[in-house]
Structure formats: structure tokens, C-alpha cells
């Protein structure tokens, strides 16, 4: 029998807010995780992209702190995110179901403005580990009273480039706070660090069985193209498929402007998203794509983690990332919420050989395709 939100202890007022955004039944990860977080368990949970991990931790935490008297008006819980886009998405999801005040603390934004925002006594702080840690060091963010820390996309937060700030933040917070980590893929290093930060018997590991989204809901294509011809091949792909919403990934951030300008020259409505541009430009590109004002978003792996943008019908990978986890996260931007999608790699001979090896390792079925006469077909 399917568990409902009432059986999970979620109050009717929260269920009404969920119903307003067409969420009426909990997902498998929510069934497993909500009771554990409600009990105050330290937790690291793994579940595929698109399975509802964010609401799995938001619902029990928001319910707990909405009902708790907070006379001192201190921060109730922190949510740490690897990117501005994911942090903004989490804040939007909070606003859909709660009136608790939340503040975004992200590097690249004016520090003074964020210090002023903290004076308004938010109940929830969302942001990057480095900026949150900086504000703690400056004594502008008080850790007294913080009762929970969420590491959203824990694997990414403990990757080499973000590891020091994340571990530093964990060390600066009270040891008795509830620690919650989640990711679509969980490395042995992530497990080691989070287990080390708490007594081993004290933190639960929850790994949801794969729903096989990568194989069951996503169709994988391969289109061969020499490196110099890739952008023209992408343009022909777009004209042939006419995707409702397409996200294009490249490992080279300096290629984003080149791809965008060449597509726009051919009257293809698109935007670029890169960590190298300022916060305002990133937000504009992301919002245009999410709202449907542009149908094509070109980005790096910045946007492959955690983002839940409705209606992405196609993913194109202009190269194969070094990590298979990044391939999985890229492909997982489509085929979400029970829908199907297409993931296409446009690659040269070396990349096609690597793709064949990945196909075998991940037990995928990859369909070779060619562009001919304005259409995408199987090769003869």
C-alpha cells in the first residue's frame, strides 16, 4: 500500500501547500527519509536525480521549526549548496510550502548586503560553504541555536575544489546539530568524512534502490562529429529535433560564448550559463531558460547537479566528461518526474570509443544516429 503524507506525519497545512503545486503523494525517498529526519537522526541518503530529495528533507525540517517557539529568533537550520542556481532553486521550493524567512548567502554577491539580510533574523540560511564560513569567521552569522545542517549534493560539496570550505564549516558548527547529507551519487570519501564527523553508529546511511531512470526513461543517442564540426552538428540537431527545452553541456567554459553566438547567428533562441560570468547574468540566463523565454541553455557541469527544471526534453553533451558521475548527472536533467527524454553525445572518434565503454559499464543501450536531409535517422 502506498504511504501518504499523513502517515508520514506531515500536517494538513503543509499538505495543502504541496497540493497547490500538484504534489499529492510522497516519492520512495520521501517515504524513507521523512520519518528519520523527523526523529532527529543524522542521515546520509542517496537517491537518483529527479526522485524528490529536496522535499524529503525540507518537509520534516520546515514542519519542526514552524511549530517551534523561537523567542531569540536565531537561525534554525543551514542548507549548503554547491552552486548559486541550486541554492536559488531550494529557496524557491521553500517559498512554495512555507512562510519561514530564508536568506541566500552566495559568493560573488556583496558581503555587506548579506550581513544586512542576517540582521533580519532568518530562520533558514541557504548558500555556499565558503561564504557561510566567511560570515561565521566575521562573527556576522551566529551558530548558536542552529539545530540542523543539510549538505545538498554532498558529493559535490566534498569534491576537491569545495572540500576545504565544507569540512571547515562542519568543524565550526556545534557538534550536537543534526547532520543531513544527500546526493544522487555518494562516493566513499563522502561517506568517510560524514561518518568521521559523527559517531559511526550515530549516522544512518540510506541508499534507495535505483529506479533505473537512466535506462528506462532516457533514450541515449550518439552522433559522430569532428571537433571543428560539432557546433554545426548541434545546430542541425536543434533544427531537426525542434526540442521544447534543450540543455547543452560542454566541459570547456570558454566554449560557451562561442557556441551561444554561433547558434544565435543562426536565429536559434539560446542563452549561456557559466561560473565565469557575474551573478546577475547567471540568474538572467537561468530564469530565461526556466521560464521558457529561451529554449536552449548552454552550460558547463555547473548546471548538471541537482537542478530541477521542468520540461527538459533533450540533453546534448558536446564532449564526454572525465567522470561517469558527471555523465549521469548531465543525462539526468531530462526524464524527470515520470517523463521521458533524449540524451545525445556529439563526439569525435576518441569520444565515441569512450562512450562505447561507458555504454557497457552503465548497461545502457546507445543508438547511433546521423543527420541527413534535415532529419535524424539511424545510419544505414
Protein Blocks (a to p, Z undefined) as FASTA:
>chain_A
ZZdfklnopafklmmmmmmnopabdcfklmmmmmmmmnopacdddddehiopmmmmmmmm
mmmmmmpccfkopafbdcddfbfklmmmmmmmmmmmocbdcddddehiafklmmmmmmno
pabdcddfklmmmmmmnopacfehiabdcdehkllmmgmklmmmmmmmmmmpcfkbccdd
ddfbdcfklmmmmmmmpcfklpccdddddehlmmmmpccddddddfklmmmmmmmmmmmn
opabdcdddfblklmmmmmmmmmmnopacddddfkbcfklmmmmmmmmmnomacbdcddf
klmgopacehiabdcdfbdcfblklmmmmmmmgoiehiacdddddddfklmmmmmmmmmm
nopacdddddeehiacddZZ
